[in-house]
Amino acid sequence: MEIITQLIVSAISSGTPLLLAVLGGILIERSGITQLGAEGLMLMGAVTSCLLYIHTGNLALTILCVLVVSGLLGLLHGVLCVSLHANQVVCGLAMTIFGTGLSAYLGKPVSGQPLTGAVPKLHLAWLENVPFIGKIFAHMDLFTWFSFVLVLVMHLFIHRTSWGLHLRAVGDNPATADVMGIPVVAIRYGCMIIGSMLIGLGGADLLLVYTPTWNEGMTSGRGWIAVALIIFARWNPIRALVCAYFFGVLDILGFRVQLIGSHIPSYFLKMIPYIVTILVLMFLGWRNRNKPSGAPEALGVPYIREQRF
């Protein structure tokens, strides 16, 4: 039982950065903008948090700067995709390349420097005595609790509020939404900025909590996994929670297999989460080949008000 508890705790810790990135991507893609820049945004969030925390030691200021930097990158992405109607796939790839290169340059002076105890844990004494659950949830960090609350808030926002209805309308049919008086451009800009902030926050969580040392390319493709899990979760925040922790379990299993003395090369063990993710997506694509994908109908299509169809 102790081993299972430790595995679940480790899986949640591993999956939380991915969960934040997936939630940010869902918010962006619900507005009709394809998000392929998650890898670069996560790396920029990670390197920004490392630089700020090492030089200031102030967690609140560090998180604020991560949000500002990620929000500005989201604004830039929004200008390209929403105002200039640039190709969204190309813009996303450009954001990934830009973030990867700039983070590698900025992170060279602090590469390898450890950051310990940056994010405090909430010790819930009243939960400790609850069997099994208490050992898992009684000592979680602030980022993890924030991600739990965020999943619930986003689900209620998208499916239970008028603003969520407007968001879905913009993602499915922006022309009709515009005719109805819904501010299409404002909603898309807002989703780009807030979603990019969440993705950057996922990178900060990866560095401050899960792997407290900056290394070039430390996300190891998690941004691309987040893009895949958005499809896996069918643009639903509740499903995103399950998908992110599913990846977290696979990620941790590789380390556990190494600890028990397995002779399987570590490179193959590190491939397990990515291979399984691809296989699951292939299976779901085959099973749902005759069903609606659940994606916003106008995803990836730039909206030009004056254009006639």
VENBEL-V296288 format. One record per backbone hydrogen bond with DSSP energy under -0.5 kcal/mol. NH is the residue of the N-H (numbers start at 1). CO is the residue of the C=O. If there is no record, write none. Layout:
NH_CO, NH_CO
This chain:
5_1, 6_2, 7_3, 8_4, 9_5, 10_6, 11_7, 12_8, 13_9, 14_10, 15_11, 16_12, 17_13, 18_14, 19_15, 20_16, 21_17, 22_18, 23_19, 24_20, 25_21, 26_22, 27_23, 28_24, 29_25, 30_26, 31_27, 31_28, 32_29, 33_28, 34_32, 36_34, 41_37, 42_38, 43_39, 44_40, 45_41, 46_42, 47_43, 48_44, 49_45, 50_46, 51_47, 52_48, 53_49, 54_50, 55_51, 56_52, 57_52, 57_53, 59_57, 62_58, 63_59, 64_60, 65_61, 66_62, 67_63, 68_64, 69_65, 70_66, 71_67, 72_68, 73_69, 74_70, 75_71, 76_72, 77_73, 78_74, 79_75, 80_76, 81_77, 82_78, 83_78, 84_79, 86_80, 91_87, 92_88, 93_89, 94_90, 95_91, 96_92, 97_93, 98_94, 99_95, 100_96, 101_97, 102_98, 103_99, 104_100, 105_101, 106_102, 107_103, 108_105, 110_107, 111_107, 111_108, 112_214, 113_110, 115_212, 119_208, 120_118, 122_140, 123_121, 124_122, 124_138, 125_123, 127_124, 128_124, 128_125, 129_125, 130_127, 133_131, 134_130, 136_132, 136_133, 137_133, 138_134, 140_122, 140_137, 142_120, 145_141, 146_142, 147_143, 148_144, 149_145, 150_146, 151_147, 152_148, 153_149, 154_150, 155_151, 156_152, 157_153, 158_154, 159_155, 160_156, 161_157, 165_161, 166_162, 167_163, 168_164, 169_165, 170_166, 171_167, 172_168, 173_169, 177_173, 178_174, 179_175, 180_176, 181_178, 182_177, 184_182, 187_183, 188_184, 189_185, 190_186, 191_187, 192_188, 193_189, 194_190, 195_191, 196_192, 197_193, 198_194, 199_195, 200_196, 201_197, 202_198, 203_199, 204_200, 205_201, 206_202, 207_203, 208_204, 209_205, 210_205, 211_206, 213_211, 214_113, 218_215, 220_217, 222_219, 225_221, 226_222, 227_223, 228_224, 229_225, 230_226, 231_227, 232_228, 233_229, 234_231, 235_230, 236_233, 240_236, 241_237, 242_238, 243_239, 244_240, 245_241, 246_242, 247_243, 248_244, 249_245, 250_246, 251_247, 252_248, 253_249, 254_250, 255_251, 256_252, 257_253, 258_254, 259_255, 260_256, 261_258, 262_257, 268_265, 269_265, 270_266, 271_267, 272_268, 272_269, 275_271, 276_272, 277_273, 278_274, 279_275, 280_276, 281_277, 282_278, 283_279, 284_280, 285_281, 286_282, 287_283, 288_284, 289_286, 291_288, 298_171, 299_296, 300_32, 301_298, 302_300, 304_302, 305_303, 307_304
